[in-house]
Amino acid sequence: MATVRYETGFDRIAIDGTMLDADFFELKTGLAGEIAQKFVNYQVKLAVIGDFAGYTSASKSLRDFIYECNQGKDLFFLPTETEAVEKLGAMR
């Protein structure tokens, strides 16, 4: 991520949520928070694309985390690539 940011100047990344380990969606592991903090530190916006219902149906904490991220300006969880591109394109 840092290489992409500094060598290319790109500051927005969209990834398919299926590429993330299931531990990312288990907030107690701290993995989601660590990754989110890295993106914030390097000033890179991240959109995670996918259907997260399988994870959020069992975790109110994760639902709240995703909701709060989507209200912010650094990390977003979106259902489609089109929405991710639109969201990241609108960010400054």
Jmol script that loads the backbone (N, CA, C; Angstrom):
load data "model"
ATOM      1  N   MET A   1       0.815  -1.174   0.000  1.00  0.00           N
ATOM      2  CA  MET A   1       0.000   0.000   0.000  1.00  0.00           C
ATOM      3  C   MET A   1       0.868   1.250   0.000  1.00  0.00           C
ATOM      4  N   ALA A   2       1.853   1.297   0.827  1.00  0.00           N
ATOM      5  CA  ALA A   2       2.729   2.470   0.875  1.00  0.00           C
ATOM      6  C   ALA A   2       3.455   2.628  -0.453  1.00  0.00           C
ATOM      7  N   THR A   3       3.859   1.530  -1.052  1.00  0.00           N
ATOM      8  CA  THR A   3       4.536   1.581  -2.344  1.00  0.00           C
ATOM      9  C   THR A   3       3.614   2.167  -3.404  1.00  0.00           C
ATOM     10  N   VAL A   4       2.382   1.706  -3.425  1.00  0.00           N
ATOM     11  CA  VAL A   4       1.403   2.243  -4.380  1.00  0.00           C
ATOM     12  C   VAL A   4       1.239   3.737  -4.160  1.00  0.00           C
ATOM     13  N   ARG A   5       1.119   4.135  -2.931  1.00  0.00           N
ATOM     14  CA  ARG A   5       0.902   5.549  -2.599  1.00  0.00           C
ATOM     15  C   ARG A   5       2.072   6.417  -3.043  1.00  0.00           C
ATOM     16  N   TYR A   6       3.271   6.019  -2.697  1.00  0.00           N
ATOM     17  CA  TYR A   6       4.419   6.884  -2.930  1.00  0.00           C
ATOM     18  C   TYR A   6       5.034   6.759  -4.318  1.00  0.00           C
ATOM     19  N   GLU A   7       4.944   5.591  -4.943  1.00  0.00           N
ATOM     20  CA  GLU A   7       5.536   5.437  -6.271  1.00  0.00           C
ATOM     21  C   GLU A   7       4.589   5.837  -7.389  1.00  0.00           C
ATOM     22  N   THR A   8       3.288   5.709  -7.167  1.00  0.00           N
ATOM     23  CA  THR A   8       2.334   6.017  -8.235  1.00  0.00           C
ATOM     24  C   THR A   8       1.530   7.281  -7.970  1.00  0.00           C
ATOM     25  N   GLY A   9       1.449   7.673  -6.713  1.00  0.00           N
ATOM     26  CA  GLY A   9       0.630   8.828  -6.363  1.00  0.00           C
ATOM     27  C   GLY A   9      -0.835   8.488  -6.170  1.00  0.00           C
ATOM     28  N   PHE A  10      -1.198   7.246  -6.417  1.00  0.00           N
ATOM     29  CA  PHE A  10      -2.585   6.845  -6.204  1.00  0.00           C
ATOM     30  C   PHE A  10      -2.880   6.793  -4.716  1.00  0.00           C
ATOM     31  N   ASP A  11      -4.044   7.275  -4.346  1.00  0.00           N
ATOM     32  CA  ASP A  11      -4.404   7.291  -2.935  1.00  0.00           C
ATOM     33  C   ASP A  11      -5.761   6.656  -2.673  1.00  0.00           C
ATOM     34  N   ARG A  12      -6.192   5.803  -3.613  1.00  0.00           N
ATOM     35  CA  ARG A  12      -7.468   5.114  -3.457  1.00  0.00           C
ATOM     36  C   ARG A  12      -7.324   3.680  -3.959  1.00  0.00           C
ATOM     37  N   ILE A  13      -7.828   2.750  -3.165  1.00  0.00           N
ATOM     38  CA  ILE A  13      -7.741   1.335  -3.517  1.00  0.00           C
ATOM     39  C   ILE A  13      -9.094   0.685  -3.254  1.00  0.00           C
ATOM     40  N   ALA A  14      -9.524  -0.151  -4.193  1.00  0.00           N
ATOM     41  CA  ALA A  14     -10.732  -0.958  -4.021  1.00  0.00           C
ATOM     42  C   ALA A  14     -10.326  -2.418  -4.087  1.00  0.00           C
ATOM     43  N   ILE A  15     -10.813  -3.201  -3.140  1.00  0.00           N
ATOM     44  CA  ILE A  15     -10.507  -4.631  -3.137  1.00  0.00           C
ATOM     45  C   ILE A  15     -11.782  -5.440  -2.950  1.00  0.00           C
ATOM     46  N   ASP A  16     -11.756  -6.634  -3.466  1.00  0.00           N
ATOM     47  CA  ASP A  16     -12.858  -7.567  -3.293  1.00  0.00           C
ATOM     48  C   ASP A  16     -12.786  -8.120  -1.874  1.00  0.00           C
ATOM     49  N   GLY A  17     -13.869  -8.020  -1.138  1.00  0.00           N
ATOM     50  CA  GLY A  17     -13.899  -8.483   0.250  1.00  0.00           C
ATOM     51  C   GLY A  17     -13.587  -9.958   0.415  1.00  0.00           C
ATOM     52  N   THR A  18     -13.789 -10.749  -0.643  1.00  0.00           N
ATOM     53  CA  THR A  18     -13.478 -12.179  -0.535  1.00  0.00           C
ATOM     54  C   THR A  18     -11.976 -12.418  -0.460  1.00  0.00           C
ATOM     55  N   MET A  19     -11.186 -11.386  -0.760  1.00  0.00           N
ATOM     56  CA  MET A  19      -9.730 -11.510  -0.681  1.00  0.00           C
ATOM     57  C   MET A  19      -9.220 -11.355   0.758  1.00  0.00           C
ATOM     58  N   LEU A  20     -10.094 -10.925   1.646  1.00  0.00           N
ATOM     59  CA  LEU A  20      -9.718 -10.737   3.048  1.00  0.00           C
ATOM     60  C   LEU A  20      -9.942 -12.021   3.841  1.00  0.00           C
ATOM     61  N   ASP A  21      -9.040 -12.299   4.724  1.00  0.00           N
ATOM     62  CA  ASP A  21      -9.183 -13.450   5.607  1.00  0.00           C
ATOM     63  C   ASP A  21     -10.402 -13.253   6.515  1.00  0.00           C
ATOM     64  N   ALA A  22     -11.055 -14.329   6.875  1.00  0.00           N
ATOM     65  CA  ALA A  22     -12.227 -14.250   7.751  1.00  0.00           C
ATOM     66  C   ALA A  22     -11.907 -13.558   9.077  1.00  0.00           C
ATOM     67  N   ASP A  23     -10.654 -13.627   9.524  1.00  0.00           N
ATOM     68  CA  ASP A  23     -10.261 -12.951  10.769  1.00  0.00           C
ATOM     69  C   ASP A  23     -10.458 -11.438  10.689  1.00  0.00           C
ATOM     70  N   PHE A  24     -10.388 -10.882   9.488  1.00  0.00           N
ATOM     71  CA  PHE A  24     -10.620  -9.447   9.328  1.00  0.00           C
ATOM     72  C   PHE A  24     -12.001  -9.082   9.872  1.00  0.00           C
ATOM     73  N   PHE A  25     -12.976  -9.936   9.640  1.00  0.00           N
ATOM     74  CA  PHE A  25     -14.358  -9.667  10.027  1.00  0.00           C
ATOM     75  C   PHE A  25     -14.671 -10.069  11.468  1.00  0.00           C
ATOM     76  N   GLU A  26     -13.703 -10.639  12.162  1.00  0.00           N
ATOM     77  CA  GLU A  26     -13.823 -10.940  13.588  1.00  0.00           C
ATOM     78  C   GLU A  26     -13.134  -9.803  14.332  1.00  0.00           C
ATOM     79  N   LEU A  27     -13.886  -8.820  14.774  1.00  0.00           N
ATOM     80  CA  LEU A  27     -13.288  -7.620  15.348  1.00  0.00           C
ATOM     81  C   LEU A  27     -12.403  -7.899  16.545  1.00  0.00           C
ATOM     82  N   LYS A  28     -12.676  -8.964  17.270  1.00  0.00           N
ATOM     83  CA  LYS A  28     -11.871  -9.262  18.455  1.00  0.00           C
ATOM     84  C   LYS A  28     -10.415  -9.579  18.111  1.00  0.00           C
ATOM     85  N   THR A  29     -10.143  -9.932  16.842  1.00  0.00           N
ATOM     86  CA  THR A  29      -8.762 -10.203  16.443  1.00  0.00           C
ATOM     87  C   THR A  29      -7.953  -8.916  16.313  1.00  0.00           C
ATOM     88  N   GLY A  30      -8.636  -7.800  16.114  1.00  0.00           N
ATOM     89  CA  GLY A  30      -7.957  -6.514  15.960  1.00  0.00           C
ATOM     90  C   GLY A  30      -7.413  -6.266  14.558  1.00  0.00           C
ATOM     91  N   LEU A  31      -7.544  -7.251  13.676  1.00  0.00           N
ATOM     92  CA  LEU A  31      -7.001  -7.134  12.332  1.00  0.00           C
ATOM     93  C   LEU A  31      -7.639  -5.993  11.538  1.00  0.00           C
ATOM     94  N   ALA A  32      -8.958  -5.865  11.589  1.00  0.00           N
ATOM     95  CA  ALA A  32      -9.640  -4.794  10.849  1.00  0.00           C
ATOM     96  C   ALA A  32      -9.169  -3.426  11.321  1.00  0.00           C
ATOM     97  N   GLY A  33      -9.050  -3.259  12.610  1.00  0.00           N
ATOM     98  CA  GLY A  33      -8.593  -1.988  13.157  1.00  0.00           C
ATOM     99  C   GLY A  33      -7.171  -1.659  12.760  1.00  0.00           C
ATOM    100  N   GLU A  34      -6.298  -2.664  12.783  1.00  0.00           N
ATOM    101  CA  GLU A  34      -4.903  -2.449  12.392  1.00  0.00           C
ATOM    102  C   GLU A  34      -4.794  -2.054  10.925  1.00  0.00           C
ATOM    103  N   ILE A  35      -5.531  -2.751  10.082  1.00  0.00           N
ATOM    104  CA  ILE A  35      -5.498  -2.446   8.651  1.00  0.00           C
ATOM    105  C   ILE A  35      -6.088  -1.074   8.385  1.00  0.00           C
ATOM    106  N   ALA A  36      -7.216  -0.782   9.006  1.00  0.00           N
ATOM    107  CA  ALA A  36      -7.830   0.539   8.829  1.00  0.00           C
ATOM    108  C   ALA A  36      -6.864   1.643   9.238  1.00  0.00           C
ATOM    109  N   GLN A  37      -6.171   1.446  10.336  1.00  0.00           N
ATOM    110  CA  GLN A  37      -5.233   2.466  10.817  1.00  0.00           C
ATOM    111  C   GLN A  37      -4.080   2.671   9.834  1.00  0.00           C
ATOM    112  N   LYS A  38      -3.598   1.606   9.224  1.00  0.00           N
ATOM    113  CA  LYS A  38      -2.524   1.731   8.229  1.00  0.00           C
ATOM    114  C   LYS A  38      -2.976   2.591   7.054  1.00  0.00           C
ATOM    115  N   PHE A  39      -4.184   2.344   6.572  1.00  0.00           N
ATOM    116  CA  PHE A  39      -4.694   3.132   5.452  1.00  0.00           C
ATOM    117  C   PHE A  39      -4.839   4.603   5.840  1.00  0.00           C
ATOM    118  N   VAL A  40      -5.309   4.859   7.032  1.00  0.00           N
ATOM    119  CA  VAL A  40      -5.428   6.240   7.509  1.00  0.00           C
ATOM    120  C   VAL A  40      -4.040   6.877   7.611  1.00  0.00           C
ATOM    121  N   ASN A  41      -3.102   6.167   8.197  1.00  0.00           N
ATOM    122  CA  ASN A  41      -1.749   6.702   8.370  1.00  0.00           C
ATOM    123  C   ASN A  41      -1.094   7.065   7.039  1.00  0.00           C
ATOM    124  N   TYR A  42      -1.318   6.240   6.016  1.00  0.00           N
ATOM    125  CA  TYR A  42      -0.720   6.497   4.709  1.00  0.00           C
ATOM    126  C   TYR A  42      -1.611   7.357   3.816  1.00  0.00           C
ATOM    127  N   GLN A  43      -2.705   7.827   4.370  1.00  0.00           N
ATOM    128  CA  GLN A  43      -3.651   8.690   3.659  1.00  0.00           C
ATOM    129  C   GLN A  43      -4.136   8.058   2.356  1.00  0.00           C
ATOM    130  N   VAL A  44      -4.508   6.784   2.454  1.00  0.00           N
ATOM    131  CA  VAL A  44      -5.053   6.045   1.322  1.00  0.00           C
ATOM    132  C   VAL A  44      -6.484   5.648   1.662  1.00  0.00           C
ATOM    133  N   LYS A  45      -7.392   5.933   0.753  1.00  0.00           N
ATOM    134  CA  LYS A  45      -8.802   5.560   0.925  1.00  0.00           C
ATOM    135  C   LYS A  45      -8.973   4.118   0.455  1.00  0.00           C
ATOM    136  N   LEU A  46      -9.772   3.341   1.191  1.00  0.00           N
ATOM    137  CA  LEU A  46      -9.986   1.934   0.864  1.00  0.00           C
ATOM    138  C   LEU A  46     -11.470   1.638   0.774  1.00  0.00           C
ATOM    139  N   ALA A  47     -11.856   0.984  -0.315  1.00  0.00           N
ATOM    140  CA  ALA A  47     -13.218   0.473  -0.452  1.00  0.00           C
ATOM    141  C   ALA A  47     -13.138  -1.049  -0.514  1.00  0.00           C
ATOM    142  N   VAL A  48     -13.879  -1.695   0.351  1.00  0.00           N
ATOM    143  CA  VAL A  48     -13.967  -3.153   0.365  1.00  0.00           C
ATOM    144  C   VAL A  48     -15.305  -3.498  -0.273  1.00  0.00           C
ATOM    145  N   ILE A  49     -15.267  -4.308  -1.308  1.00  0.00           N
ATOM    146  CA  ILE A  49     -16.459  -4.606  -2.102  1.00  0.00           C
ATOM    147  C   ILE A  49     -16.982  -5.998  -1.774  1.00  0.00           C
ATOM    148  N   GLY A  50     -18.295  -6.082  -1.542  1.00  0.00           N
ATOM    149  CA  GLY A  50     -18.879  -7.394  -1.328  1.00  0.00           C
ATOM    150  C   GLY A  50     -20.166  -7.365  -0.547  1.00  0.00           C
ATOM    151  N   ASP A  51     -20.660  -8.552  -0.289  1.00  0.00           N
ATOM    152  CA  ASP A  51     -21.858  -8.753   0.516  1.00  0.00           C
ATOM    153  C   ASP A  51     -21.385  -9.231   1.885  1.00  0.00           C
ATOM    154  N   PHE A  52     -21.584  -8.408   2.888  1.00  0.00           N
ATOM    155  CA  PHE A  52     -21.065  -8.703   4.216  1.00  0.00           C
ATOM    156  C   PHE A  52     -22.133  -9.237   5.169  1.00  0.00           C
ATOM    157  N   ALA A  53     -23.315  -9.525   4.634  1.00  0.00           N
ATOM    158  CA  ALA A  53     -24.439  -9.979   5.458  1.00  0.00           C
ATOM    159  C   ALA A  53     -24.099 -11.250   6.236  1.00  0.00           C
ATOM    160  N   GLY A  54     -23.327 -12.123   5.645  1.00  0.00           N
ATOM    161  CA  GLY A  54     -22.950 -13.356   6.334  1.00  0.00           C
ATOM    162  C   GLY A  54     -22.150 -13.095   7.599  1.00  0.00           C
ATOM    163  N   TYR A  55     -21.420 -12.007   7.611  1.00  0.00           N
ATOM    164  CA  TYR A  55     -20.637 -11.627   8.785  1.00  0.00           C
ATOM    165  C   TYR A  55     -21.448 -10.756   9.743  1.00  0.00           C
ATOM    166  N   THR A  56     -22.186  -9.801   9.189  1.00  0.00           N
ATOM    167  CA  THR A  56     -22.890  -8.837  10.042  1.00  0.00           C
ATOM    168  C   THR A  56     -24.118  -9.424  10.713  1.00  0.00           C
ATOM    169  N   SER A  57     -24.676 -10.473  10.135  1.00  0.00           N
ATOM    170  CA  SER A  57     -25.863 -11.064  10.756  1.00  0.00           C
ATOM    171  C   SER A  57     -25.536 -11.662  12.123  1.00  0.00           C
ATOM    172  N   ALA A  58     -24.291 -12.037  12.327  1.00  0.00           N
ATOM    173  CA  ALA A  58     -23.875 -12.656  13.583  1.00  0.00           C
ATOM    174  C   ALA A  58     -23.135 -11.694  14.510  1.00  0.00           C
ATOM    175  N   SER A  59     -22.927 -10.447  14.057  1.00  0.00           N
ATOM    176  CA  SER A  59     -22.117  -9.539  14.863  1.00  0.00           C
ATOM    177  C   SER A  59     -22.616  -8.101  14.786  1.00  0.00           C
ATOM    178  N   LYS A  60     -23.255  -7.661  15.853  1.00  0.00           N
ATOM    179  CA  LYS A  60     -23.691  -6.266  15.922  1.00  0.00           C
ATOM    180  C   LYS A  60     -22.489  -5.336  15.913  1.00  0.00           C
ATOM    181  N   SER A  61     -21.415  -5.731  16.537  1.00  0.00           N
ATOM    182  CA  SER A  61     -20.199  -4.913  16.564  1.00  0.00           C
ATOM    183  C   SER A  61     -19.668  -4.681  15.150  1.00  0.00           C
ATOM    184  N   LEU A  62     -19.661  -5.723  14.338  1.00  0.00           N
ATOM    185  CA  LEU A  62     -19.194  -5.573  12.967  1.00  0.00           C
ATOM    186  C   LEU A  62     -20.145  -4.702  12.168  1.00  0.00           C
ATOM    187  N   ARG A  63     -21.438  -4.903  12.361  1.00  0.00           N
ATOM    188  CA  ARG A  63     -22.430  -4.032  11.689  1.00  0.00           C
ATOM    189  C   ARG A  63     -22.173  -2.580  12.036  1.00  0.00           C
ATOM    190  N   ASP A  64     -21.939  -2.304  13.308  1.00  0.00           N
ATOM    191  CA  ASP A  64     -21.659  -0.936  13.761  1.00  0.00           C
ATOM    192  C   ASP A  64     -20.351  -0.413  13.178  1.00  0.00           C
ATOM    193  N   PHE A  65     -19.330  -1.260  13.132  1.00  0.00           N
ATOM    194  CA  PHE A  65     -18.039  -0.880  12.566  1.00  0.00           C
ATOM    195  C   PHE A  65     -18.191  -0.485  11.098  1.00  0.00           C
ATOM    196  N   ILE A  66     -18.896  -1.316  10.330  1.00  0.00           N
ATOM    197  CA  ILE A  66     -19.113  -1.029   8.912  1.00  0.00           C
ATOM    198  C   ILE A  66     -19.920   0.255   8.746  1.00  0.00           C
ATOM    199  N   TYR A  67     -20.943   0.422   9.561  1.00  0.00           N
ATOM    200  CA  TYR A  67     -21.751   1.641   9.485  1.00  0.00           C
ATOM    201  C   TYR A  67     -20.885   2.876   9.746  1.00  0.00           C
ATOM    202  N   GLU A  68     -20.087   2.832  10.795  1.00  0.00           N
ATOM    203  CA  GLU A  68     -19.232   3.976  11.138  1.00  0.00           C
ATOM    204  C   GLU A  68     -18.194   4.244  10.051  1.00  0.00           C
ATOM    205  N   CYS A  69     -17.613   3.196   9.507  1.00  0.00           N
ATOM    206  CA  CYS A  69     -16.650   3.375   8.414  1.00  0.00           C
ATOM    207  C   CYS A  69     -17.318   4.063   7.227  1.00  0.00           C
ATOM    208  N   ASN A  70     -18.507   3.620   6.892  1.00  0.00           N
ATOM    209  CA  ASN A  70     -19.208   4.190   5.741  1.00  0.00           C
ATOM    210  C   ASN A  70     -19.632   5.637   5.961  1.00  0.00           C
ATOM    211  N   GLN A  71     -19.671   6.078   7.201  1.00  0.00           N
ATOM    212  CA  GLN A  71     -19.989   7.476   7.493  1.00  0.00           C
ATOM    213  C   GLN A  71     -18.739   8.352   7.454  1.00  0.00           C
ATOM    214  N   GLY A  72     -17.595   7.737   7.443  1.00  0.00           N
ATOM    215  CA  GLY A  72     -16.325   8.460   7.498  1.00  0.00           C
ATOM    216  C   GLY A  72     -15.783   8.821   6.127  1.00  0.00           C
ATOM    217  N   LYS A  73     -14.451   8.956   6.074  1.00  0.00           N
ATOM    218  CA  LYS A  73     -13.828   9.393   4.828  1.00  0.00           C
ATOM    219  C   LYS A  73     -12.611   8.572   4.427  1.00  0.00           C
ATOM    220  N   ASP A  74     -12.413   7.430   5.065  1.00  0.00           N
ATOM    221  CA  ASP A  74     -11.215   6.652   4.773  1.00  0.00           C
ATOM    222  C   ASP A  74     -11.465   5.214   4.356  1.00  0.00           C
ATOM    223  N   LEU A  75     -12.422   4.560   4.951  1.00  0.00           N
ATOM    224  CA  LEU A  75     -12.667   3.139   4.727  1.00  0.00           C
ATOM    225  C   LEU A  75     -14.156   2.926   4.500  1.00  0.00           C
ATOM    226  N   PHE A  76     -14.467   2.197   3.422  1.00  0.00           N
ATOM    227  CA  PHE A  76     -15.864   1.988   3.046  1.00  0.00           C
ATOM    228  C   PHE A  76     -16.116   0.530   2.715  1.00  0.00           C
ATOM    229  N   PHE A  77     -17.294   0.066   3.026  1.00  0.00           N
ATOM    230  CA  PHE A  77     -17.740  -1.283   2.689  1.00  0.00           C
ATOM    231  C   PHE A  77     -18.942  -1.112   1.770  1.00  0.00           C
ATOM    232  N   LEU A  78     -18.774  -1.517   0.516  1.00  0.00           N
ATOM    233  CA  LEU A  78     -19.800  -1.268  -0.485  1.00  0.00           C
ATOM    234  C   LEU A  78     -20.130  -2.543  -1.247  1.00  0.00           C
ATOM    235  N   PRO A  79     -21.385  -2.663  -1.703  1.00  0.00           N
ATOM    236  CA  PRO A  79     -21.807  -3.921  -2.322  1.00  0.00           C
ATOM    237  C   PRO A  79     -21.322  -4.146  -3.746  1.00  0.00           C
ATOM    238  N   THR A  80     -21.011  -3.083  -4.486  1.00  0.00           N
ATOM    239  CA  THR A  80     -20.624  -3.269  -5.884  1.00  0.00           C
ATOM    240  C   THR A  80     -19.372  -2.468  -6.236  1.00  0.00           C
ATOM    241  N   GLU A  81     -18.708  -2.910  -7.283  1.00  0.00           N
ATOM    242  CA  GLU A  81     -17.539  -2.197  -7.770  1.00  0.00           C
ATOM    243  C   GLU A  81     -17.923  -0.795  -8.243  1.00  0.00           C
ATOM    244  N   THR A  82     -19.076  -0.680  -8.891  1.00  0.00           N
ATOM    245  CA  THR A  82     -19.538   0.618  -9.373  1.00  0.00           C
ATOM    246  C   THR A  82     -19.688   1.599  -8.216  1.00  0.00           C
ATOM    247  N   GLU A  83     -20.310   1.156  -7.129  1.00  0.00           N
ATOM    248  CA  GLU A  83     -20.484   2.031  -5.964  1.00  0.00           C
ATOM    249  C   GLU A  83     -19.138   2.396  -5.338  1.00  0.00           C
ATOM    250  N   ALA A  84     -18.219   1.445  -5.336  1.00  0.00           N
ATOM    251  CA  ALA A  84     -16.890   1.708  -4.774  1.00  0.00           C
ATOM    252  C   ALA A  84     -16.159   2.767  -5.593  1.00  0.00           C
ATOM    253  N   VAL A  85     -16.207   2.638  -6.902  1.00  0.00           N
ATOM    254  CA  VAL A  85     -15.545   3.611  -7.774  1.00  0.00           C
ATOM    255  C   VAL A  85     -16.176   4.985  -7.604  1.00  0.00           C
ATOM    256  N   GLU A  86     -17.503   5.035  -7.534  1.00  0.00           N
ATOM    257  CA  GLU A  86     -18.193   6.315  -7.347  1.00  0.00           C
ATOM    258  C   GLU A  86     -17.811   6.957  -6.011  1.00  0.00           C
ATOM    259  N   LYS A  87     -17.796   6.168  -4.952  1.00  0.00           N
ATOM    260  CA  LYS A  87     -17.481   6.681  -3.623  1.00  0.00           C
ATOM    261  C   LYS A  87     -16.031   7.184  -3.560  1.00  0.00           C
ATOM    262  N   LEU A  88     -15.121   6.369  -4.034  1.00  0.00           N
ATOM    263  CA  LEU A  88     -13.711   6.771  -3.995  1.00  0.00           C
ATOM    264  C   LEU A  88     -13.451   7.965  -4.905  1.00  0.00           C
ATOM    265  N   GLY A  89     -14.147   8.031  -6.032  1.00  0.00           N
ATOM    266  CA  GLY A  89     -13.981   9.157  -6.939  1.00  0.00           C
ATOM    267  C   GLY A  89     -14.493  10.469  -6.369  1.00  0.00           C
ATOM    268  N   ALA A  90     -15.449  10.383  -5.460  1.00  0.00           N
ATOM    269  CA  ALA A  90     -16.027  11.582  -4.860  1.00  0.00           C
ATOM    270  C   ALA A  90     -15.222  12.087  -3.666  1.00  0.00           C
ATOM    271  N   MET A  91     -14.275  11.273  -3.192  1.00  0.00           N
ATOM    272  CA  MET A  91     -13.491  11.656  -2.016  1.00  0.00           C
ATOM    273  C   MET A  91     -12.377  12.614  -2.402  1.00  0.00           C
ATOM    274  N   ARG A  92     -12.062  13.489  -1.493  1.00  0.00           N
ATOM    275  CA  ARG A  92     -10.940  14.445  -1.694  1.00  0.00           C
ATOM    276  C   ARG A  92      -9.816  14.072  -0.789  1.00  0.00           C
TER     277      ARG A  92
END
end "model"
wireframe off; spacefill off
backbone 0.3
color backbone group
